[in-house]
Amino acid sequence: MKKCDIAIIGGGPAGMAAAVSAYDNGVKNILIIERDEGLGGILRQCIHNGFGLHRFGEELTGPEYADRYKKMVLEREIPYIVKTMVLGIEQGENGRHTVTAMNSESGVFTIDAGAVVLAMGCRERSRGQLNIPGERPAGVYTAGTAQRFINIKGEMPGKNVVILGSGDIGLIMARRMTLEGANVKVVCELMPYSGGLNRNIVQCLNDFDIPLRLSHTVSKIHGKERVEGVTVSEVDEHLRVIPEKSEYIECDTLLLSCGLLPENELTKGAGIELDRVTGGATVNQNRRTEQTGVYSCGNVLHVHDLVDYVSEEAELAGKSAAEFVKAGCKEPEYVRRLAVIATGGVRYTVPQRVDVTENPDDIKIYFRVGAVMENVRVRVSCGEKELLLQKKRKVAPGEMEFVRIKGEQLTECDGDITVEIVK
């Protein structure tokens, strides 16, 4: 059995940032466990720029951003193992955790850890989860798979392309496929608004004259051996296909960019409660789950739009795990617990609860809205007491928002915290 103070599951941007933060906060015996062949996670295939503006104050590509954190890991000589799959997490009677993992060299082995940081990232929704009618031909890919084919393997998935879903990966792949010589005929979005960042709509679609059809979906896939075309249909306000407003588009490739799902099989297996909206664990302001000594951060907790926020959140989780270990694997003394409730147009918040100490620190509450809204205000209140009222010119589901609450405000709270959008 291997032994460490903190086991970090996932070696992407979240896992590496958590490891660096834990190390810098006084815990040196750390182990990063990564299932891929190297550190970096999904950023290794994201060769476009736009990363690091908030974190490093400069524009980086995905590999450059990942390399910054990999260098930090190597400088601190933080151990890591790759090509290793974690099978399960169990909490022992002494408050420590047993992590079961396996790889081709050691077979199945266990790791005794004081704290565990979950940083497994997320995955794309597949065709099977979307239940698109039609044949089952070759040529249907998730956008991330197509990205890996082009940027890692140097292979083109197809030449005439339709993209379903306007998430950031789909928008970026519309541009990438065009730059490689493909003809991207249309990007279809089921909802009446895009799920991606506005800058990606401008830079990836508008700049290349690629049409975006909102309130449209792919209602059927045609082709026996290879995709020959798709039927694109408009949908009504209930997201139901309008048959008389359908069009056949000839293509040889269909890319799916229909949302990301946190990789939480390990979390569920450990008996940790999941949020029904985010699909990730429910956590407090320190990113601790309901299980003592287990922390969650990054896209396995909730899907972020910017990797800079992933790193920020992971640093908080790493610091919290380090403080837990230094305290003898014991939680701080909390005077009360406050639930954070999303209402009035807010879909979810992270954290979902605040555990208040005698002298609480300031906290940051992230949230996403359920629809595009303009000229609104974000109101945060505790019971009848208003903690914050902040103007927003525009909020959209594709862009994560946040508010800051001061520690002294939390000391006066004795009820649930609500986050809502008001006119």
C-alpha positions as CSV (number, residue, x, y, z in Angstrom):
1,M,0.0,0.0,0.0
2,K,1.2,3.5,-0.9
3,K,0.7,6.2,1.6
4,C,0.4,10.0,1.1
5,D,-1.2,13.0,2.9
6,I,-3.3,14.1,-0.1
7,A,-4.3,12.0,-3.1
8,I,-5.4,14.0,-6.1
9,I,-7.4,12.1,-8.7
10,G,-6.9,13.8,-12.1
11,G,-3.8,15.5,-13.6
12,G,-5.5,18.1,-15.7
13,P,-5.5,21.9,-14.9
14,A,-7.6,21.3,-11.7
15,G,-5.5,18.5,-10.4
16,M,-2.2,20.2,-11.0
17,A,-3.4,23.5,-9.5
18,A,-4.8,21.7,-6.4
19,A,-1.4,19.9,-6.0
20,V,0.6,23.1,-6.3
21,S,-1.7,24.9,-3.8
22,A,-1.6,22.1,-1.3
23,Y,2.2,22.0,-1.5
24,D,2.6,25.7,-1.1
25,N,0.3,25.5,2.0
26,G,2.6,23.2,3.8
27,V,1.8,19.6,2.8
28,K,4.5,18.0,0.7
29,N,3.5,14.3,0.6
30,I,1.1,14.5,-2.3
31,L,0.3,12.1,-5.1
32,I,-1.4,13.0,-8.4
33,I,-3.1,10.1,-10.2
34,E,-3.8,10.5,-13.9
35,R,-5.4,8.0,-16.3
36,D,-4.0,9.5,-19.5
37,E,-0.4,9.2,-20.7
38,G,0.6,12.6,-19.4
39,L,-0.3,15.6,-17.3
40,G,-2.4,18.3,-18.8
41,G,-5.9,16.8,-19.3
42,I,-8.0,18.1,-22.2
43,L,-5.8,21.2,-22.6
44,R,-3.2,19.1,-24.4
45,Q,-5.5,19.1,-27.5
46,C,-6.8,22.6,-27.2
47,I,-4.3,24.3,-29.4
48,H,-6.3,27.5,-29.8
49,N,-5.5,30.6,-27.7
50,G,-7.7,32.4,-25.2
51,F,-6.4,30.7,-22.0
52,G,-4.7,32.4,-19.1
53,L,-6.0,36.0,-19.4
54,H,-7.3,36.0,-15.8
55,R,-4.7,33.7,-14.3
56,F,-1.5,34.9,-15.9
57,G,-2.5,38.2,-17.5
58,E,-1.5,37.0,-21.0
59,E,-3.1,34.9,-23.8
60,L,-1.9,31.3,-24.0
61,T,-2.9,28.2,-25.9
62,G,-4.2,25.2,-24.0
63,P,-0.8,23.3,-24.1
64,E,1.0,26.4,-23.0
65,Y,-1.4,26.9,-20.0
66,A,-1.1,23.3,-19.0
67,D,2.7,23.5,-19.3
68,R,2.8,26.4,-16.9
69,Y,1.2,24.2,-14.2
70,K,3.2,21.1,-15.2
71,K,6.4,23.1,-14.6
72,M,5.1,24.1,-11.2
73,V,4.5,20.5,-10.3
74,L,8.0,19.5,-11.5
75,E,9.7,22.4,-9.7
76,R,8.1,21.2,-6.5
77,E,8.9,17.6,-7.2
78,I,5.3,16.6,-6.6
79,P,5.0,12.8,-7.4
80,Y,2.5,11.7,-10.1
81,I,1.6,8.5,-11.8
82,V,0.0,8.3,-15.2
83,K,-1.8,5.6,-17.2
84,T,-3.5,4.7,-13.9
85,M,-7.3,4.3,-13.3
86,V,-8.8,4.9,-9.9
87,L,-11.5,2.3,-9.2
88,G,-12.9,3.4,-5.9
89,I,-12.6,5.5,-2.7
90,E,-13.4,4.3,0.8
91,Q,-13.3,6.2,4.1
92,G,-11.7,4.3,7.0
93,E,-12.6,4.4,10.6
94,N,-9.5,6.6,11.4
95,G,-10.8,9.3,9.1
96,R,-8.3,8.5,6.4
97,H,-9.2,7.2,2.9
98,T,-8.3,4.2,0.9
99,V,-8.0,4.8,-2.8
100,T,-8.0,1.7,-5.0
101,A,-6.3,2.1,-8.4
102,M,-4.8,0.0,-11.2
103,N,-2.3,0.2,-14.0
104,S,-0.4,-2.2,-16.3
105,E,2.8,-2.1,-14.2
106,S,1.5,-2.6,-10.7
107,G,-1.9,-4.2,-11.3
108,V,-4.4,-3.4,-8.6
109,F,-3.0,-1.5,-5.7
110,T,-4.3,0.8,-2.8
111,I,-3.2,4.2,-1.6
112,D,-3.7,5.3,2.0
113,A,-4.5,9.1,1.9
114,G,-5.4,11.6,4.6
115,A,-7.4,13.7,2.2
116,V,-8.7,13.2,-1.4
117,V,-9.2,15.9,-4.1
118,L,-11.5,14.9,-6.9
119,A,-10.4,16.6,-10.2
120,M,-11.5,14.1,-12.9
121,G,-12.9,16.6,-15.3
122,C,-15.9,16.0,-17.5
123,R,-17.0,14.2,-20.7
124,E,-19.2,15.0,-23.6
125,R,-22.7,13.8,-24.2
126,S,-22.7,11.0,-26.8
127,R,-25.1,10.2,-29.6
128,G,-26.6,7.4,-27.5
129,Q,-27.5,10.0,-24.8
130,L,-29.1,12.3,-27.4
131,N,-31.3,9.6,-29.0
132,I,-31.1,11.1,-32.5
133,P,-33.3,9.0,-34.9
134,G,-31.9,7.5,-38.1
135,E,-29.2,5.1,-39.2
136,R,-26.0,4.3,-37.3
137,P,-23.3,5.2,-39.9
138,A,-19.7,6.2,-39.5
139,G,-19.0,9.9,-39.4
140,V,-20.8,10.9,-36.1
141,Y,-18.3,12.3,-33.6
142,T,-18.4,14.3,-30.4
143,A,-16.6,17.7,-31.0
144,G,-13.9,16.8,-28.5
145,T,-13.2,13.5,-30.3
146,A,-12.9,15.4,-33.7
147,Q,-10.6,17.9,-31.9
148,R,-8.3,15.0,-30.8
149,F,-8.2,13.5,-34.3
150,I,-7.1,16.8,-35.8
151,N,-4.8,18.3,-33.1
152,I,-3.2,15.1,-31.7
153,K,-3.4,12.5,-34.4
154,G,-3.3,14.8,-37.4
155,E,-6.3,13.2,-39.1
156,M,-9.4,14.9,-40.6
157,P,-12.7,13.4,-39.5
158,G,-14.6,14.7,-42.6
159,K,-15.0,17.3,-45.3
160,N,-18.6,18.5,-45.3
161,V,-19.7,19.1,-41.7
162,V,-22.9,19.9,-39.7
163,I,-22.4,20.7,-36.0
164,L,-25.2,20.1,-33.5
165,G,-24.9,22.2,-30.4
166,S,-23.3,25.6,-29.9
167,G,-21.2,24.9,-26.8
168,D,-17.6,26.3,-26.8
169,I,-16.0,23.1,-28.1
170,G,-18.5,23.0,-31.0
171,L,-17.9,26.7,-31.9
172,I,-14.1,26.2,-31.8
173,M,-14.3,23.1,-33.9
174,A,-16.3,25.0,-36.5
175,R,-13.4,27.3,-36.9
176,R,-10.8,24.5,-36.7
177,M,-12.5,22.4,-39.3
178,T,-12.8,25.4,-41.6
179,L,-9.1,26.2,-41.2
180,E,-8.2,22.7,-42.2
181,G,-10.2,22.9,-45.4
182,A,-13.6,21.5,-44.4
183,N,-16.9,23.0,-45.4
184,V,-18.9,23.7,-42.2
185,K,-22.4,24.1,-43.5
186,V,-24.3,25.1,-40.3
187,V,-24.2,25.0,-36.5
188,C,-27.6,24.1,-35.0
189,E,-28.6,24.9,-31.5
190,L,-31.7,23.4,-29.8
191,M,-32.2,26.4,-27.5
192,P,-33.1,29.9,-28.5
193,Y,-29.6,31.1,-27.3
194,S,-26.1,29.8,-27.7
195,G,-24.4,27.7,-25.0
196,G,-21.0,29.2,-25.7
197,L,-19.1,32.4,-24.9
198,N,-20.1,35.4,-27.1
199,R,-16.4,35.9,-28.1
200,N,-16.4,32.4,-29.6
201,I,-19.6,33.1,-31.6
202,V,-17.9,36.2,-33.1
203,Q,-14.4,34.7,-33.6
204,C,-15.4,31.2,-34.7
205,L,-18.7,31.6,-36.6
206,N,-19.2,35.2,-37.7
207,D,-15.6,35.7,-38.8
208,F,-15.9,32.7,-41.1
209,D,-19.5,33.3,-42.3
210,I,-20.7,30.0,-40.7
211,P,-24.5,30.2,-40.0
212,L,-25.8,29.6,-36.5
213,R,-29.4,28.4,-36.4
214,L,-31.0,28.8,-33.0
215,S,-34.1,26.8,-32.0
216,H,-33.0,24.1,-34.5
217,T,-31.9,20.5,-34.1
218,V,-30.9,17.4,-36.1
219,S,-34.0,15.4,-36.3
220,K,-32.6,12.5,-38.4
221,I,-29.3,11.0,-39.5
222,H,-29.1,9.5,-43.0
223,G,-26.6,7.1,-44.4
224,K,-25.9,3.4,-44.1
225,E,-22.1,3.0,-44.1
226,R,-21.1,6.7,-43.8
227,V,-23.2,9.8,-43.0
228,E,-24.8,11.0,-46.2
229,G,-26.8,13.9,-44.8
230,V,-29.0,15.0,-41.9
231,T,-32.4,16.5,-41.5
232,V,-32.4,19.8,-39.7
233,S,-35.6,20.9,-38.1
234,E,-36.9,24.0,-36.3
235,V,-38.3,23.4,-32.9
236,D,-41.2,25.2,-31.1
237,E,-41.1,26.8,-27.6
238,H,-41.5,23.3,-26.1
239,L,-38.4,22.1,-28.0
240,R,-40.6,19.8,-30.2
241,V,-39.7,19.3,-33.8
242,I,-41.8,21.2,-36.4
243,P,-42.0,18.7,-39.3
244,E,-43.0,21.2,-41.9
245,K,-40.0,23.4,-41.1
246,S,-37.4,20.7,-41.9
247,E,-34.5,20.7,-44.4
248,Y,-32.2,18.0,-45.6
249,I,-28.5,19.0,-45.6
250,E,-26.0,16.8,-47.4
251,C,-22.9,16.1,-45.3
252,D,-20.4,13.4,-44.5
253,T,-19.8,14.3,-40.9
254,L,-21.9,15.3,-37.9
255,L,-20.2,16.8,-34.8
256,L,-22.0,16.8,-31.5
257,S,-21.4,19.6,-29.0
258,C,-24.4,19.1,-26.8
259,G,-23.1,19.7,-23.3
260,L,-20.6,18.3,-20.8
261,L,-21.2,15.9,-17.9
262,P,-19.0,15.8,-14.8
263,E,-17.1,12.5,-14.5
264,N,-18.6,11.5,-11.1
265,E,-18.8,7.7,-11.1
266,L,-16.1,7.7,-8.4
267,T,-18.0,10.3,-6.4
268,K,-21.2,8.4,-6.6
269,G,-19.4,5.1,-5.7
270,A,-18.0,6.8,-2.6
271,G,-21.6,7.7,-1.5
272,I,-21.2,11.4,-1.9
273,E,-24.3,13.5,-2.6
274,L,-24.5,15.0,-6.1
275,D,-26.3,18.2,-7.1
276,R,-29.2,17.4,-9.5
277,V,-28.4,20.5,-11.7
278,T,-24.6,20.5,-11.9
279,G,-24.1,16.8,-11.8
280,G,-21.2,17.4,-9.4
281,A,-20.9,17.0,-5.7
282,T,-22.5,19.4,-3.3
283,V,-19.8,21.4,-1.5
284,N,-19.2,24.1,1.0
285,Q,-17.2,27.3,0.3
286,N,-13.9,25.3,0.8
287,R,-15.0,22.8,-1.8
288,R,-15.4,20.0,0.7
289,T,-18.0,17.5,-0.1
290,E,-20.4,15.9,2.4
291,Q,-17.7,13.4,3.1
292,T,-15.1,14.6,5.5
293,G,-11.7,14.9,3.9
294,V,-12.9,14.7,0.3
295,Y,-12.8,17.8,-1.8
296,S,-14.0,18.4,-5.4
297,C,-12.9,21.1,-7.9
298,G,-12.9,21.9,-11.6
299,N,-15.2,20.5,-14.2
300,V,-15.9,17.4,-12.1
301,L,-17.7,19.8,-9.7
302,H,-19.5,22.0,-12.3
303,V,-18.7,22.8,-15.9
304,H,-16.7,26.0,-16.2
305,D,-16.4,28.2,-19.3
306,L,-12.9,29.5,-18.4
307,V,-10.0,27.3,-17.3
308,D,-8.7,30.3,-15.3
309,Y,-11.7,29.8,-12.9
310,V,-10.9,26.0,-12.8
311,S,-7.4,26.8,-11.5
312,E,-8.7,29.3,-9.0
313,E,-11.2,26.9,-7.6
314,A,-8.7,24.0,-7.5
315,E,-6.2,26.2,-5.5
316,L,-8.9,26.7,-2.9
317,A,-9.6,23.0,-2.7
318,G,-5.9,22.2,-2.5
319,K,-5.4,24.7,0.3
320,S,-8.4,23.4,2.2
321,A,-7.2,19.8,1.9
322,A,-3.8,20.9,3.2
323,E,-5.3,22.7,6.2
324,F,-7.4,19.5,6.9
325,V,-4.3,17.3,6.9
326,K,-2.3,19.8,9.1
327,A,-5.1,19.8,11.6
328,G,-4.8,16.0,12.1
329,C,-7.5,15.2,9.5
330,K,-10.0,17.2,11.5
331,E,-12.5,19.8,10.2
332,P,-12.5,23.3,11.6
333,E,-15.1,24.2,14.3
334,Y,-18.2,25.5,12.5
335,V,-20.8,27.6,14.4
336,R,-23.6,27.0,11.9
337,R,-24.4,25.9,8.3
338,L,-26.2,28.0,5.8
339,A,-27.8,26.6,2.6
340,V,-27.2,28.6,-0.6
341,I,-30.4,28.5,-2.7
342,A,-30.7,29.3,-6.4
343,T,-33.9,31.0,-7.3
344,G,-35.4,33.7,-9.5
345,G,-33.7,32.8,-12.8
346,V,-30.5,31.4,-11.2
347,R,-30.1,27.7,-12.2
348,Y,-27.5,26.7,-9.6
349,T,-24.8,28.0,-7.3
350,V,-21.4,26.7,-6.2
351,P,-21.0,26.3,-3.3
352,Q,-24.4,24.9,-2.3
353,R,-23.8,25.6,1.4
354,V,-21.6,27.8,3.6
355,D,-20.1,26.4,6.9
356,V,-19.5,29.5,9.0
357,T,-16.7,29.7,11.5
358,E,-16.2,32.3,14.3
359,N,-14.2,34.5,12.0
360,P,-15.2,33.5,8.4
361,D,-13.3,34.6,5.3
362,D,-14.8,36.3,2.4
363,I,-16.4,33.9,-0.1
364,K,-17.1,33.8,-3.8
365,I,-20.4,32.3,-5.0
366,Y,-20.4,31.1,-8.6
367,F,-23.7,30.8,-10.4
368,R,-25.3,30.3,-13.8
369,V,-28.6,31.7,-15.1
370,G,-31.3,29.8,-17.0
371,A,-31.9,32.3,-19.8
372,V,-30.4,35.3,-21.5
373,M,-31.4,38.5,-19.6
374,E,-30.4,42.1,-20.0
375,N,-30.3,45.1,-17.6
376,V,-30.9,43.1,-14.5
377,R,-29.6,42.9,-11.0
378,V,-28.2,40.1,-8.9
379,R,-29.6,40.0,-5.4
380,V,-28.1,38.0,-2.6
381,S,-30.0,37.9,0.7
382,C,-30.1,36.1,4.0
383,G,-33.6,35.9,5.3
384,E,-34.9,39.5,5.2
385,K,-31.4,41.0,5.1
386,E,-30.0,42.0,1.7
387,L,-26.3,41.2,1.5
388,L,-25.6,42.4,-2.1
389,L,-27.4,44.0,-5.0
390,Q,-25.3,44.2,-8.2
391,K,-26.2,45.5,-11.6
392,K,-25.5,43.3,-14.7
393,R,-25.9,44.6,-18.3
394,K,-26.4,41.1,-19.6
395,V,-26.3,37.5,-18.2
396,A,-26.4,34.3,-20.3
397,P,-26.4,30.6,-19.6
398,G,-23.1,30.1,-21.5
399,E,-21.2,32.5,-19.1
400,M,-20.6,31.8,-15.5
401,E,-21.1,34.7,-13.0
402,F,-20.0,35.2,-9.5
403,V,-20.6,37.5,-6.5
404,R,-18.4,38.1,-3.4
405,I,-19.8,38.1,0.1
406,K,-17.8,39.5,3.0
407,G,-16.9,37.4,6.0
408,E,-18.5,39.9,8.4
409,Q,-21.8,39.6,6.5
410,L,-21.8,35.9,7.1
411,T,-21.4,36.3,10.9
412,E,-24.8,38.1,10.9
413,C,-26.6,35.4,8.8
414,D,-28.8,32.9,10.6
415,G,-30.9,31.7,7.7
416,D,-30.5,30.4,4.2
417,I,-28.6,32.5,1.6
418,T,-30.6,33.1,-1.6
419,V,-29.1,34.2,-5.0
420,E,-31.6,35.5,-7.6
421,I,-32.0,37.8,-10.6
422,V,-34.3,40.8,-10.2
423,K,-35.3,43.6,-12.6
